[in-house]
Amino acid sequence: MLDQSSTSSDKLLYLSELLSAMSLALDLTEGQSPGHCVRCCWIGTHIGQEVGLSESQISDLYYTLLLKDLGCSSNAARICQLYLTDDIQFKADFKHWNGSIPQALRFVLSHTGLKAGMAERFSAIIKVLKDQGEIATELIETRCQRGADIARMMRFSENVALGIQNLDEHWDGGGLPKKSSGTDIPIYSRIALMSQVIDVFNTASGRVAAITELDNRSGTWFHPELVEAFKKVSSSEDFWLNLSDNNLLQNICKNDPAQNAIIVDDDYLDDIAEAFSKVIDAKSPFTSGHSERVTIFTDLIAEQLGYDSETRRWLRRAALLHDIGKLGISNTILDKPGKLTDEEFEQIKMHPVHSETILKHISVFSDIAACGCRTS
């Protein structure tokens, strides 16, 4: 649940509206179809209700599901560096990996250095295969720890932070980064990982494929009790119809466990904008601290121009969020040392459009959406 101890009554913000819109940016980074985190939220909260979680637990689960990928940008550059590949496509395809050694070998061979020279590709493959365990641990630990830290910045509870931090742990102890097992893994993490796999396989191949994948991983990746709970709630045709409903985003917002609008002050909105900026700037080592610096320069200029405090605050938020659309651009383009091709430059030019699309879904940030689009 959200820690509201430091908020006061100034503006109304529907927390579900904020998180669902933010999750659209995270979906871009993970190479998932828009609404992935929202669909995971629908799936996971139904599982939580079926196994008898309390109201407060469902609330923590709800936010964990929407924010599970908060740290997803933090390992993108490292993936490109190690595998010499498109990080977004890599992440999208990796979610289909079931943990088997043969599939891991095929994955490495089919995703490493495809556009690199033969010698460079061969060298990268050898390094990845040699250090595979260490590399996987590094990438997942970076992602999960960063996500948990940002959740704390956004004033979410420690339960939510730990739910995100332990997302990739498996029931049998074969997950990462700590190899936790059984009930040592937070219930929120167990449900979130399972919900993620359900959505990935259902979106790609349909419900039968999703359920088959759950059965194959029951007892290894997943708690068998949770697998059975999902089968029970998904036995209704209405479950699947609602999951594919174009109004799912609105339905998720209506089912916000907080029930009513969260009352926040301007300081809290500033914290949210700053948290967004941390996700954005983590995408590339070349943009580390970029949004913060742009914000400082923007505020200095606004001060010199004599703008009032309210306008300066509005401009600071616009500066912090102006690059959020870059989350949808591959690091092979963002970090490319040489000249971009025409096709690559066209992709770069799409990032302000992504920024506007994301921000206009958030009522309290919608007035800066066009500003971000024009300044990027």
Buried (B, 14 or more C-beta within 10 A) or exposed (E): BBEBEEBEEEBEBBBBBBBBBBBBBBBBBBBBEEBBBBBBBBBBBBBBBBBEBEEEBBBBBBBBBBBBBBBBBBBBBBBBBBBBBBBBEBBBBBBBEEEEEEEBEEBBBEBBBEEBEEEEBEBBBEBBBEEBEEBBBBBBBBBBBBBBBBBBBBBBBEBBBBBBBBBBBBBBBEBBBBEBBEEEBBBBBBBBBBBBBBBBBBBEEEBEBBBEBBEEBBEBBBBEEBBEBBBBBBEEEEBBEBBEEEEBBBEBBEBBBBEEBBBBBBEBBBBBBBBBBBBBBBBBEEBEEBBBEBBEEBBEEBEEEEBEEEEBBBBBBBBBBBBBBBBBBBBBBBBBEEEEEEEBEEBBEBBBEBBBBBBBBBBBBEEBBBBBBEBB
